[in-house]
């Protein structure tokens, strides 16, 4: 009991009241909600694009020095697996594992869907875990930082996909609304 009272007293002296702790938790929850909503929109567009392009279009690349459309799908799926594993505290797979292994549209779309389901678990972690120290790409991060990176990275590659689709005369999913 003395320890609890001492901790509360220290918290009050430091300005950390239960109301402050509640406000901090609410802010953290609102932040991850915003990141998760952004990610859901982007990954939904990526998945729609992946489903719509033909098997032949999966080999399309605007120039020889960039990934093909299929390689982009594999890269997104693989990077999601790695980044979300870090956020969850799971063993991180090789980022390029899917890109190297899956070569058909069916296999790539399946891998993308599986990585999205896996990442949904990471975006659902409790706010109390957001600031935990983790390792990501060999450096320090947090689960929250990893999830922000995942959303940004997916958005970056959806931009690539939009360009590929436009070059093929297609309207990307995000432009149809």
C-alpha positions in Angstrom: 0.0 0.0 0.0 2.8 2.4 0.8 4.3 1.8 -2.7 1.0 2.6 -4.3 0.6 5.8 -2.3 4.3 6.8 -3.0 3.8 6.2 -6.7 0.6 8.3 -6.7 2.3 11.1 -4.7 5.2 11.1 -7.1 2.8 11.2 -10.0 0.9 14.2 -8.6 4.2 16.0 -7.9 5.3 15.4 -11.4 2.0 16.5 -12.8 0.9 13.0 -13.9 -2.6 12.7 -12.5 -5.0 10.0 -13.5 -6.7 12.6 -15.8 -3.4 13.3 -17.5 -2.7 9.6 -18.0 -6.2 9.2 -19.4 -5.7 12.1 -21.8 -2.4 10.7 -22.9 -3.9 7.3 -23.5 -6.8 8.9 -25.4 -4.3 10.9 -27.6 -2.3 7.7 -28.3 -5.5 5.9 -29.2 -6.6 8.7 -31.5 -3.2 8.7 -33.2 -3.2 5.0 -33.9 -6.8 5.2 -35.0 -5.8 7.8 -37.6 -2.8 5.8 -38.8 -4.8 2.6 -38.9 -7.6 4.3 -41.0 -5.0 5.7 -43.4 -3.4 2.3 -43.7 -6.8 0.6 -44.3 -7.6 3.0 -47.1 -4.2 2.5 -48.8 -4.1 -1.2 -48.4 -7.6 -1.5 -49.7 -6.6 0.4 -52.9 -3.5 -1.7 -53.3 -5.6 -4.9 -52.9 -8.1 -3.7 -55.5 -5.3 -2.8 -57.9 -3.7 -6.2 -57.4 -6.9 -8.0 -58.0 -7.8 -6.0 -61.1 -4.6 -6.2 -63.1 -4.3 -9.2 -65.4 -1.7 -11.9 -64.9 0.2 -10.4 -68.0 0.1 -7.0 -66.4 2.0 -8.4 -63.4 5.1 -8.5 -65.5 4.7 -4.8 -66.5 7.4 -2.4 -65.6 7.7 1.1 -67.1 11.5 0.8 -67.4 14.0 -2.0 -66.8 15.4 -0.5 -63.6 12.2 -0.6 -61.5 10.1 -3.4 -60.0 7.4 -5.0 -62.1 3.8 -4.6 -60.9 3.9 -8.1 -59.5 7.2 -7.4 -57.7 5.6 -4.4 -56.1 2.7 -6.5 -54.8 5.2 -9.0 -53.4 7.3 -6.2 -51.9 4.3 -4.7 -50.1 3.3 -8.1 -48.7 6.8 -8.9 -47.6 7.5 -5.5 -46.0 4.1 -5.6 -44.2 5.0 -9.0 -42.7 8.4 -7.7 -41.5 7.2 -4.4 -40.1 4.1 -5.8 -38.4 6.1 -8.7 -37.0 8.3 -6.0 -35.4 5.3 -4.2 -34.0 3.9 -7.4 -32.6 7.2 -8.6 -31.1 7.3 -11.6 -33.5 10.3 -12.9 -35.4 10.8 -10.7 -38.4 10.8 -12.6 -41.7 13.0 -11.5 -44.6 11.5 -8.5 -46.3 12.0 -9.9 -49.8 10.8 -13.4 -49.0 7.4 -13.1 -50.8 8.8 -11.0 -53.7 11.4 -13.8 -54.4 9.0 -16.8 -53.9 5.6 -15.8 -55.2 5.5 -15.4 -59.0 1.9 -15.7 -60.0 -0.9 -13.2 -59.6 -2.9 -15.7 -57.5 0.1 -16.3 -55.1 0.9 -12.6 -54.8 -2.7 -11.6 -54.1 -3.0 -14.4 -51.5 0.2 -13.3 -49.9 -1.0 -9.6 -49.9 -4.2 -10.6 -48.2 -2.4 -12.7 -45.6 0.0 -9.9 -44.8 -2.9 -7.5 -44.5 -4.7 -9.8 -42.0 -1.5 -10.2 -40.1 -1.0 -6.4 -40.0 -4.6 -5.9 -38.8 -3.5 -7.7 -35.6 -0.6 -5.2 -35.2 -2.9 -2.2 -35.7 -5.1 -3.6 -32.9 -2.5 -3.7 -30.2 -3.4 -1.8 -27.0 -2.2 1.8 -26.6 -0.1 0.7 -23.6 2.2 -1.1 -26.1 2.8 1.8 -28.5 5.9 3.1 -26.8 7.6 -0.3 -26.1 11.1 -0.5 -27.4 11.6 -2.7 -30.5 14.2 -3.3 -33.2 13.3 -2.6 -36.8 15.7 -2.7 -39.7 18.5 -3.0 -37.1 17.7 0.2 -35.2 15.5 1.2 -32.3 11.8 1.9 -32.8 8.5 1.5 -31.2 5.4 -0.4 -32.3 3.7 2.9 -33.0 6.7 4.0 -35.1 6.6 0.7 -37.0 2.9 1.0 -37.8 3.4 4.6 -39.0 6.2 3.4 -41.2 4.1 0.6 -42.6 1.3 3.0 -43.6 3.7 5.4 -45.2 5.6 2.7 -47.0 2.4 1.2 -48.4 1.3 4.7 -49.5 4.6 5.1 -51.3 4.2 1.9 -53.3 0.5 2.6 -54.0 1.8 5.7 -55.7 4.0 3.5 -57.9 1.1 1.3 -58.7 -1.0 4.4 -59.6 1.7 5.5 -62.1 1.9 2.0 -63.6 -1.9 1.8 -64.0 -2.1 5.3 -65.6 0.7 4.3 -68.0 -1.4 1.4 -69.1 -4.5 3.6 -69.6 -6.2 2.4 -66.4 -7.9 4.4 -63.7 -6.6 3.5 -60.2 -9.0 2.6 -57.5 -8.5 5.8 -55.5 -9.5 8.0 -58.5 -12.9 6.3 -59.1 -14.7 7.8 -56.1 
